[in-house]
Amino acid sequence: MTALEYRLGPRAAACLIIAAVVSVIVQATVRREIVTRQSHEYQPTSIPTEGNIVAVRFVPQASAADMTRFLDAYRASLVWGRQPGDMYRLMIRDAAMSREQLAKLIARISQEKIIEFVAAAK
């Protein structure tokens, strides 16, 4: 007989052990459900094969807030993360652009203070 059984009796000790096991199972289920719901909320952008894709390099001192404001201002989405040379690929969400329109947009982006380099990406 263990100390717990000795103090509470065998039935009470068994009930406490069962309650602890059920508690652990409930906690695990709740945590799994939370993680599952959170993982479904994040949908990475698939890598587009065509569209208005530009490659940019931000200045080293650009903060995440600066980058977010830039992406919002140009209605852009990050479609490929940091690549060699600190380059990022962005997709501009405007409708399909002609080469001239894309060239004007790239010229405008190149004037931004947080942009070190920009070019049309293939």
C-alpha positions in Angstrom: 0.0 0.0 0.0 1.3 3.4 -1.0 1.2 6.5 1.3 -1.7 7.9 -0.8 -3.7 4.7 -0.6 -3.0 4.5 3.1 -4.3 8.1 3.8 -7.2 8.1 1.4 -8.0 4.5 0.8 -7.6 2.5 -2.4 -10.7 3.8 -4.2 -10.0 7.5 -3.5 -6.4 7.0 -4.7 -7.6 5.3 -7.9 -10.1 8.2 -8.5 -7.4 10.8 -8.1 -5.1 8.9 -10.5 -7.9 8.6 -13.1 -8.7 12.3 -12.7 -5.1 13.2 -13.3 -4.9 11.0 -16.4 -8.1 12.5 -17.8 -6.8 16.0 -17.1 -3.6 15.3 -19.0 -5.6 13.9 -22.0 -7.9 17.0 -22.0 -5.0 19.4 -21.9 -3.3 17.6 -24.8 -6.5 17.6 -26.8 -7.0 21.3 -26.3 -3.4 22.2 -27.2 -3.6 20.1 -30.3 -6.8 21.8 -31.4 -5.3 25.2 -30.8 -2.2 24.4 -32.9 -4.3 22.9 -35.6 -6.4 26.0 -35.9 -3.4 28.3 -35.9 -1.7 26.3 -38.6 -4.7 26.6 -40.8 -4.8 30.4 -40.5 -1.3 30.8 -42.1 -1.5 30.2 -45.8 1.9 30.9 -47.6 1.7 32.4 -51.0 2.5 29.9 -53.6 5.4 30.9 -55.9 3.8 32.5 -59.0 5.0 31.6 -62.4 3.9 34.8 -64.0 2.7 38.2 -63.0 4.3 41.4 -61.7 7.2 40.0 -59.9 10.1 42.3 -58.8 13.3 41.5 -56.9 14.3 44.0 -54.2 17.0 44.4 -51.7 16.2 46.6 -48.7 18.7 48.8 -47.1 20.4 47.1 -44.1 18.9 49.5 -41.6 15.3 49.0 -42.8 13.0 47.8 -40.0 10.2 45.3 -40.3 7.8 48.2 -39.9 9.4 50.1 -42.8 9.2 47.0 -45.0 5.5 46.5 -44.0 4.7 50.1 -44.9 6.5 49.6 -48.2 4.6 46.4 -49.0 1.3 48.1 -48.1 2.0 51.2 -50.2 2.8 49.2 -53.3 0.1 46.5 -52.7 2.9 43.9 -52.7 3.3 40.4 -51.2 6.4 38.6 -50.3 6.4 35.5 -52.5 10.0 34.3 -51.9 11.9 35.0 -48.8 15.5 36.1 -48.3 17.7 34.8 -51.1 21.5 35.1 -51.6 22.5 38.7 -51.8 19.7 39.7 -49.4 17.2 39.7 -52.3 13.5 39.2 -51.9 10.9 38.5 -54.5 7.7 40.5 -54.4 4.5 40.2 -56.3 2.7 43.5 -57.0 -1.1 42.8 -56.8 -2.1 45.3 -59.5 -3.6 43.8 -62.6 -1.1 42.5 -65.3 1.1 45.4 -66.4 2.7 46.2 -69.7 6.5 46.3 -69.8 6.3 50.1 -69.8 4.1 50.2 -66.7 6.3 47.8 -64.9 9.4 49.8 -65.9 7.7 53.0 -64.4 6.8 51.1 -61.3 10.4 49.9 -60.9 11.7 53.4 -61.4 9.3 54.6 -58.7 10.3 51.8 -56.3 14.0 52.6 -56.8 13.4 56.1 -55.4 12.2 54.7 -52.0 14.6 55.3 -49.2 14.4 51.7 -47.9 15.2 50.2 -51.3 18.8 49.5 -52.2 18.1 47.6 -55.4 15.1 46.7 -57.5 14.6 44.8 -60.8 12.0 42.9 -62.7 12.2 39.2 -61.8 11.7 36.2 -64.0 
